[in-house]
Amino acid sequence: MPDIVIDWYWSRNLTLDSRSDVNQGFSHLVVVKLKDTKHLEQYLPHPEHIKLKELQGPLIEKIMVLDWIEGENSMENTSM
């Protein structure tokens, strides 16, 4: 998927125990950087992404997915 994914990385949650009141027990994170929403639409159904989800599935107890545009001030784009 080099034509879709700009960069990606993963890390463990460094404060899993000490901040358990706010991190909902998530032990790891994965960040996938894409160019824009068009590439997100291509990434989600991509066979390599599906394959990775199938491999990781048995290892994941729960998951949270967040999609955002880097640098965008979300407070300006909401009714809050």
MOBEL-V997070 format. One record per residue. N is the residue number from 1. RES is the residue in one small letter. SS is DSSP state (H for helix, E for strand, C for the rest). PSI is psi in degrees with one decimal (999 if undefined). NEAR is the number of other ideal C-beta (glycine too) atoms within 8 Angstrom. Layout:
# MOBEL-V997070
n res ss psi near
N RES SS PSI NEAR
N RES SS PSI NEAR
This chain:
# MOBEL-V997070
n res ss psi near
1 m C 27.9 8
2 p C -20.9 4
3 d C -10.6 3
4 i C -47.3 9
5 v E 123.0 10
6 i E -44.2 5
7 d E 161.1 6
8 w E 154.4 8
9 y E 166.6 6
10 w E 160.4 7
11 s E 159.1 7
12 r E 157.6 6
13 n C 112.3 10
14 l C -18.7 5
15 t C 34.9 7
16 l C -48.8 12
17 d C -43.6 5
18 s C -19.2 5
19 r C 34.6 8
20 s H -19.0 8
21 d H -18.7 4
22 v H -13.5 5
23 n H 3.8 10
24 q C 21.6 5
25 g C 9.9 7
26 f C 121.0 10
27 s C -21.6 6
28 h E 161.7 8
29 l E 150.5 7
30 v E 130.9 7
31 v E 127.3 7
32 v E 120.9 8
33 k E 122.8 8
34 l E 160.8 10
35 k C -42.8 5
36 d C -178.4 7
37 t H -27.5 6
38 k H -43.6 7
39 h H -31.9 10
40 l H -43.0 10
41 e H -31.2 7
42 q H -34.9 9
43 y H -45.6 13
44 l H -47.6 7
45 p C 3.6 6
46 h C 135.5 10
47 p H -36.7 5
48 e H -35.3 7
49 h H -43.2 11
50 i H -43.3 9
51 k H -43.7 8
52 l H -42.2 8
53 k H -39.1 8
54 e H -38.1 7
55 l H -41.1 6
56 q H -25.5 8
57 g H -52.4 7
58 p C -18.6 4
59 l C -12.8 4
60 i C 121.8 7
61 e C -42.8 2
62 k C 161.3 6
63 i C 146.7 4
64 m C 128.5 6
65 v C 130.1 4
66 l C 131.1 4
67 d C 131.0 4
68 w C 166.7 6
69 i C 120.1 6
70 e C 133.3 5
71 g C -9.4 4
72 e C 131.4 7
73 n C 97.2 6
74 s H -25.2 7
75 m H -28.4 6
76 e H -18.1 5
77 n H 18.9 6
78 t C 170.0 6
79 s C 7.2 2
80 m C 999 3
